[in-house]
């Protein structure tokens, strides 16, 4: 019911886009011949951080590393549940070195960090959702990593198969609204996975392809406020109808690399 949603303070880890660029192509969004406006990217990223803090959230940073242009996408580096960190083993060789500075950051702060044996791209494909973890596969993270995460966390992991290369990570096709519900784009998933989502979330907020292509599902929710791409207007309206408060944040420069708000945001759940 409108007005009944309650925000909870979150702790986020981000990485400044000091070396952000599109230097290779590992998803359909990436075109190295299309330049990134680095100054604009910096401003957009700063706005995201300032917006989180203005809404009462804690934001911490890991230092960017030269030669790692995608390190800004902090969500891909790990998934954190109850203070335990399941790290990353990237599919693309170009991104594999990103794991090290993130693991160092967590270890230096006393976290228990597990280095996965199977290809896994952190919160890109492992999405904590209340009583379980929703887990994407099909393009990056493997089913073996889903099993490994379940053993590490002791939390049920529900595998979902992605079928559209534009939605190569689960966090481009689905995001968690609160402990009970999600928003997602059904056609990003295999028929069986769509049925699973319908059973788990009969009242989910359903997005259109236009919403999804505008990175509307690469959003972050604190239970009340939804930090969302301004291009996902229809989805924002649906969320408002459900009592959520859309907070538009433009990360258009990061869309050139296939990322958005959630990609830039690692949540530390302790």
WOTASUL-V242471 format. One record per residue. N is the residue number from 1. PSI is psi in degrees with one decimal (999 if undefined). OMEGA is omega in whole degrees, 0 to 359 (NA if undefined). Layout:
n/psi/omega
N/PSI/OMEGA
N/PSI/OMEGA
This chain:
n/psi/omega
1/135.5/180
2/135.0/178
3/-9.4/184
4/-8.3/181
5/141.3/183
6/127.2/177
7/145.9/173
8/140.3/182
9/137.0/183
10/161.0/175
11/119.7/185
12/145.7/173
13/129.9/181
14/168.9/178
15/122.6/180
16/140.1/182
17/51.6/184
18/-27.0/181
19/20.5/182
20/134.4/177
21/167.2/172
22/98.0/186
23/-9.8/180
24/173.8/181
25/110.6/178
26/8.7/171
27/166.4/186
28/-14.9/181
29/-21.4/191
30/125.4/178
31/99.6/184
32/-19.6/180
33/-4.2/178
34/110.8/187
35/149.4/174
36/135.4/174
37/96.0/188
38/-34.7/178
39/-41.3/178
40/-40.5/178
41/-42.3/178
42/-44.6/181
43/-42.4/180
44/-43.4/179
45/-43.7/179
46/-39.2/178
47/-40.8/178
48/-48.6/181
49/-45.9/180
50/-36.3/180
51/-42.3/176
52/-48.3/183
53/-36.7/179
54/-22.8/179
55/14.5/172
56/13.1/183
57/150.3/177
58/132.3/179
59/124.7/176
60/159.8/186
61/147.5/170
62/142.9/184
63/133.7/176
64/155.6/182
65/130.7/178
66/141.1/179
67/-0.2/178
68/78.8/187
69/-22.1/181
70/8.2/182
71/-20.5/176
72/-24.4/182
73/75.1/189
74/-30.0/183
75/-29.2/185
76/-11.3/189
77/-18.7/184
78/171.7/166
79/135.1/185
80/123.8/179
81/123.4/179
82/41.2/176
83/1.5/178
84/136.7/186
85/120.4/173
86/111.7/189
87/-159.4/185
88/153.2/169
89/95.1/190
90/147.9/177
91/-45.2/183
92/129.5/178
93/-31.6/182
94/-27.7/185
95/-10.7/186
96/-35.6/180
97/-15.7/180
98/-26.9/184
99/-35.3/189
100/-53.3/181
101/-31.8/177
102/-44.0/178
103/-38.7/178
104/-42.0/180
105/-47.3/182
106/-45.2/182
107/-39.6/180
108/-19.3/180
109/14.9/171
110/13.4/180
111/148.8/171
112/113.5/185
113/126.8/176
114/126.6/175
115/112.1/184
116/149.3/176
117/-20.9/182
118/158.0/180
119/124.4/184
120/135.7/183
121/49.5/169
122/-140.9/181
123/-8.1/172
124/-39.0/182
125/-11.9/178
126/108.0/188
127/102.1/177
128/130.6/186
129/73.6/178
130/-111.0/187
131/-11.0/183
132/178.8/174
133/123.8/173
134/135.1/189
135/121.9/180
136/148.9/174
137/167.9/179
138/-32.7/180
139/-39.0/185
140/-85.1/184
141/137.7/183
142/160.6/175
143/-30.7/177
144/-37.0/177
145/-33.2/176
146/-45.8/180
147/-39.4/180
148/-40.5/179
149/-39.3/179
150/-41.3/178
151/-37.9/183
152/-46.8/185
153/-26.1/187
154/29.7/180
155/137.7/179
156/133.5/179
157/126.4/183
158/114.3/183
159/134.7/178
160/132.1/184
161/124.7/177
162/141.1/186
163/-7.5/182
164/118.8/185
165/-20.4/176
166/-20.5/179
167/69.6/190
168/-19.2/173
169/150.7/178
170/-34.5/184
171/3.0/169
172/-10.1/185
173/-10.0/185
174/143.5/168
175/155.5/182
176/127.9/178
177/-41.9/180
178/-167.2/183
179/-8.9/186
180/-15.0/189
181/163.4/181
182/168.3/167
183/142.0/180
184/166.5/177
185/106.4/189
186/-40.4/187
187/-6.2/174
188/-11.8/188
189/157.0/174
190/159.9/180
191/-43.4/180
192/-39.0/179
193/-34.2/175
194/-39.7/179
195/-39.6/177
196/-46.3/181
197/-38.0/178
198/-38.5/179
199/-41.8/182
200/-37.5/188
201/71.7/182
202/-20.4/180
203/21.7/181
204/155.3/172
205/120.0/185
206/130.0/181
207/153.2/174
208/170.0/176
209/-37.3/178
210/-42.7/176
211/-48.2/185
212/-41.4/180
213/-20.1/176
214/10.6/181
215/27.7/178
216/-24.1/180
217/-1.8/172
218/54.0/186
219/166.9/178
220/130.0/179
221/140.2/174
222/14.6/182
223/-20.8/176
224/-55.7/179
225/136.3/176
226/112.0/179
227/113.3/196
228/150.9/175
229/133.5/180
230/-15.6/179
231/-14.7/183
232/64.4/188
233/-41.7/180
234/-40.8/179
235/-41.8/178
236/-40.7/178
237/-41.3/179
238/-40.5/179
239/-42.7/178
240/-38.6/178
241/-27.3/180
242/1.9/178
243/2.1/175
244/160.4/181
245/102.5/178
246/134.8/177
247/96.4/184
248/132.5/175
249/121.4/185
250/114.9/175
251/42.9/187
252/-32.6/179
253/-30.9/181
254/-20.0/175
255/-27.6/180
256/-19.2/177
257/4.1/180
258/21.6/182
259/166.1/180
260/-148.4/187
261/-53.1/182
262/-39.3/179
263/-32.4/182
264/4.1/191
265/112.0/173
266/124.9/178
267/129.2/178
268/104.9/181
269/114.8/183
270/999/NA
